[in-house]
Amino acid sequence: MPAENSEIKDPGLYESGLQKIEWVRRNCPLLGMLYKEFSETKPFAGKKVTLSIHLEAKTAYLCLVLAAGGADMYVTGSNPLSTQDDVAAALVHEGLEVHAWHGISDEDYDRCIDAVLSAGPNIVIDDGGDLVYRIHTKYPELIPNIIGGCEETTTGIIRLEAMNREGTLKFPMVRVNNAMMKHFFDNRYGTGQSVWDGINRTTNLVVAGKIVVVAGYGWCGKGVAMRAKGLGARVIVTEINPVKAIEAVMDGFDVMPMNEAAKVGDFFVTVTGCNKVIDHEDFLVMKDGAICANAGHFDCEVDMAGLREMAVESREMRHNIMGYKLENGRWIYVLGEGRLVNLACGDGHPAEIMDMSFAIQALSAKYLVEHQGQFTEMLMDVPEEVDMETAKKKLAFMGKGIDTLTPEQERYLNSAEA
């Protein structure tokens, strides 16, 4: 593959990146199984795969699994602060084309997306919807050659569903995030652990005894709140959905509007997929020293533009912590520039979690190739059989077993008789 066309920070960093990937490989048995299978069956032979996911070691291993299956890989990141330069160098060393580096500007970020799309992909693997949106708005001539794609995260699915409602989505996309083996574990346990890993290693502050405000009580918010409680915090949830708000109350958390929670919170974590979840009015009532972190895909959940505009002074307080002084004299601290805190300030989800999520990604891409031209809907869920087979294999790798129904039990469950 044409790795010589790559744009990365330093090709010489590859040894450190390979070491990280090797650690992931040792802890991702599902992907290891698929690597072996794909190496033999070559399901992506002759296919070009363009991928935009947070470029760290777990993503790199997914790329190598797809490449083992015969895919020509064209890789970029999905966030300016989540690319790890040594991992990017490792992929280039392994022969993949990569366009990404840590701290990339918005202009160069868009240019790197253009670069990986210029290959003319057959499969698109997206995280947040930037690839798909760019194809439809700037490169529609690529659409006839695209078999379909996969979307990794909630925010990207929101964008895809909007396009689908408008009738503007022109090739099939699989909602990987909606798979049970993805969002049950990735969003809850992966986000829950990695968010607090990023916050703790960046702030070096105690969580126990503090008030943590979690904005959004979807699967990611549940994970963040659960881990905050486990660390000894008092947790407040803010929500727009009354059912989820009741669920948060039943789970033992307080619930109130953000403008009320803003007055008492010590840590704030946004996990909604929406914009301006914490805005001008909230900043004005926050405690001096309040810490804001975002665990949603884009850097608009904490209104960074508004905060910068209203600040009378700003400076870096510690690596990955920017302080903003308001007219009232209080300082608001923001982690990772308001971008995904678990990746901008950490290593992302644990390897064992991403083993499940990326196995679903790889199998969904394989499903698209195997069923090319047979899709009647532009937006689809992961087939249930893929979900269940992935779960069975993961359970076996964990050394656990489950019961199976006897023929008598199956007849009973399918009968109207008591």
N, C-alpha and C positions, 0 to 999 in steps of 0.2 A: 504493500500500500504506500501511497506517496507521502510518507512522513516528512520528506524534505520540504514540503510546502507549509509546514506547521509554523505557528507564531506562539511562542511561549517565552517565559522570562529567562530561563537558563537551562539548556539541555544537560549541563553537567551535574544537575541535582538528581539524576535518575536513580542512583543507588539507594538513596534514602526513600524515594518513592516506591521502588521495588520492594524494599523491606516492609513498608506499610502494607502493600498489596499482598505480600506473602502472609502477613499476620491475619489479614482479612480472609485469605484463602483457607487458612487453617480453621477458621471459625464460621465458615459458610458452606456446610455440607450440601445443601440443596443446589447452590450454584456450582459446586464442584461436580456433583452428579450430572448437571446439565452440560458442563464443560466437556466431560467425557462423552456424553451422548452426542452432543453437537459436533464434536471432533470427528465422530464416525459417520453421522448422517448428513452433515452439511446442509441444514435446512435453509440457510441464507446464501447459498452459493450463487454468485453472480448478482447479488443484491447490494445496493448501497444504503447504508443506515446512517442517518444524521441524528445525533443525540445531543440534547441540551439538558443536563442535570448537574446539580452541585458537584463540582469536579474534585472529589476526594477519593480515598482508597476503595470504598465499597463500590462507587460508581465505576471506577477504573476496572475493577474485577468484572462487573457486568459487561463493560466494553470488551474485555478479553474473552468472555464467554461467547458473546455474539460474533466476535472475530473468529473464534475457534469454529463456529458454525458456518464459516465461509463469507461472512459479511465484510464488505469494505466499510470501515468505520470513519466517520467524520464527526469530531467531538468538540463541543464547546461547553462552557459553564452556563449556569442559569442564574447567577448572582455575582455581582462584582467582587464580593468579599469572601466567597466560599471556595474559590479555586485554591488548591494547594499546589504550589509550583513544582515541588518535587514529584508529586503524583502525575502532573501533566508531563513532566520530563520523562517519567517512566513509561508512559503510554507511547510517547514519540520513540523512545528507545526500543519498544516492542513493535514498532512499525506502523502505528496508527497516526492519522493526521489530526492534530489538535490545534485549536485556536482559542487560547484562554490564558489568563494570568491573574494573580491576586492583585486587587486594587485597580482593576481596569476602569477606565473612564466610561461614561455612558456612551460617548461617541464610538469608542473602540469596541465596546460591548456589542453595539449594533453591527459594526463592521465585521466582527467575528461571526455573528449569526449569518450575515451575508456570505461569508467565506465558506462556511460548512454547507450552506444551501446551494452554493454554486456548483457543487458536485452533482446535483440533480438526484435527490434521494428517492428511493423506492419505499422506504419505511422511515417514519419520523417518531422519535421517542422524546417527549417533551416534559418539562417540569415548570408549570406556570403559564404555558400557552404562548410563549414568545415566538417559537418556531412556526407554529400553525398560523398565528396571526400575521406574521411576516410573509409567509407564503401567500396567504389570501389577499393581502393588501399591496404587496410589492412584486411578488413573483408568481402570479397566477398561471404563467406558462409552464410551471413545474407540475401542476396538479394532475395532468393526464398520466404521468409516469408514477404517481404515488399510489401504492397499494392501500396504505392506511397508516395509522399511527396509534400511539399509546400515550395517555396523560397520567402523570405520576401523582399530582397533588390536587387538593380541594380547590385552590384558587384557579388552576388551569381548567378544571371541570366547570366552574362557574362561567368562565369565558366561553368554553365550548358550548355550553347549554344556551348561552345568549346567542351565539352564532347559529346554532341549530334552530332556535325559535324564529330567528330572522330569515332562515332559509339560505344563509350564506356559507354554511359549512359544506365543502365540496368533495371531501373524501372521508372514508370511515375512520372513526377514532374510538378506541377502547378506553373506557373509564376505569383505568387500573386502580385508582384510589378507592373506588367503590367496592372492590373485591373484599370479601370478609377477611381473607388472609393478608390483606394490606391494611385497611383502616382500623380493624380491631386491635392490631398489635403495633403497627408503625405509628399510627396517629396517637394512640393512647400511651403505650409503654415506651415507644421510641421517643416521641416528642416529650413526654413527661420526664424521662431521665435526661435526655440531651439538653433540654432547655435549662435545667438546673445545673447541669455540668458546666454549660457556658456561663451562666450567671455567677456561679460560685468561683470558678477559676479566674474570672475577670475581676470581680469585686473583692474577693477575699474577706467577705463579711458574713456574719452569722445570719441564718434564716430563722432559727428558733426564736420565738417571742415576737417576731415581726408580723405586720399585717400585709398580706399578699393579695393584690387585686388581680383576678383573672378575667379578662374580657372575652367572653364567648365560652359556651359550655357544650360545644360539639365534642367529638372524640379527642381532639388535641387538647381542648380546654379541660376535659375531664382528667387527662393524664397529668397536665401541669398542676391542677388543683390537688390531685391525689398525692403527688410527690411533694408539693409544698406542705401539705398537712403532715406527711411523714417526716419532714424536716423540722416540724414543731411550730409551723406558722399558723396564725389565724387567717382563714381564707375567706375573701369576699368575692362573689361572682357577679358580673354584670351581664345582662342578656337582653335580647329583643324578643325572644320566643318564650311565651308564658309556660309552655310545657317543659322546656329545658330549664327554665327558672325554678319550677316546682321540683324537678329532678335534683337540681343543685341543693335546694333546701332539704329534701329528703336524704341527700347524701351527707348532710351535716354542715353545709356551708351557709353563710349569710348571703343575701341577695339584695342589691339596691342599684339605683341608677348610677352611672359613672360619675356624674357631677357630685354626688354625695360620697361615693367611695373615694374620689380624688382627695377629699379633705383629710382622710385618715390613713391612706395607704402608705406603706414604706417601699414595697416593690410593686410594679405594675407590669403585667405580661399580657399583650394583646394576641389573640388567637382566633381571628374572625374571618379573614379574607375580605374585609371591607376597608374603607378609607376613613380617616379622621375619627377613629374610635376614641382617641384621646386628643382633644383639640384645645384651642385658645382658652375657653372658659374653664377647662379642667386644669390646665397648667397654672392658672391664676390662683387656684385654691389649694394647690398641693403644698405639703410640708417642705420646709427647707431640707434639701438632701434627698428628696424622693428619687427613686431609680426606675427608669422606664426601659422595658425591653420588648421587642416584638418577636413573635414566633409565627407570624403569618408570612406569606411569600414576598409581598412587596413592602417597600419602606414608606408606606403611606398610612399605616394603621395608627402609629404615633405620628401626628402631624408635624413632621420634621421641618417642612417649609415654613409653617406658621410659627413654630418654636424659634427657628433661627431669626425670623423677622421681628419677633417681639422681644428677643433677648437684647439686653444692653451690653452684655459681655459674654464671651465664650472662650473656653480654652480646654485643652486636653488635661484631664485630671489624673489619668493613668492610662496605660495602653488599652485601647478599645473603649474608653469611657470619656465622653465629651460632656463638659459642664456648661450649662446655660444659665446666666444670671438674669433674673427678671427685674422690672422696675421696683417691685416690692422688696428687693434685696435677697429673695430666696433663690437658691440654686436648684436646678433640675438636672439630673444626670441621665444620659442616654447611652445604652450599650450598643456597640457595633453599628453605629450610625443609623440606628433604627431598622437595620436589616435583620434577617433571620439570626437570632442570637445563638442558636445551637450550632450554626455553621460559621457565622462571622466571628464568634468568640469560642468555638469549640470544634470538635471533629464530627459533629452530626450524630445520627442515630447509631446505637450499638450494632456491631457486625451481625449478631444473630438475628436481630430484627430485620435488617436490610436483606439478609439471606432470603427471607420470605417475600418481601416486597419486590426484590429484583428477580427472584424466580418467577413471580407472577408477570413481571415485565417481559422477561425473555420468552415465556410460554405464550403470552398474548401476541407478541410479535410473530412467533412461529404460527399461531392460529391464523393471523392475518394472511400470511403467505400461503398456508394450506387451503384457505377458503377464498382466495382472491377472486373477485368478480361475482361472489355469491351474496353479498350484503345488500339488504333492502333499506336499512336504516344507516344514517350517517353517524349516529352516536349509540354505542352499545356497551353493555356491561361485560365483565369477564365471564366466560361460560362457567356454569356451576361445577361442571366436571373438572375444570382446571383448578378451581378453588379447592374442591374436596381432595383431589389427588395430591395437590401441594401440601394440604394439611396432613394427610396420611403419611406422606414421606417425612415431613418435618417431625411428626410425632415419633416415628420410628427412629429417626436420628437422635431424638431426645431420650430414647430408651424406654418409651412409655407405650402401653397398649390399651385398647378399648374393647368393649363388647360388640358383638354382632347379633342381629336379630335371628332367631330361629325361624324356620318356615311357618311354624304355628303362630309365632308372634307377628310375622308379616301378614298372614291371613287375618289375624285379629285386628290389626291396625287398618286394614283395607276393607273391613266389614262394618256394616251398620249395626250388626247385632252386638249386644252387650256381652 
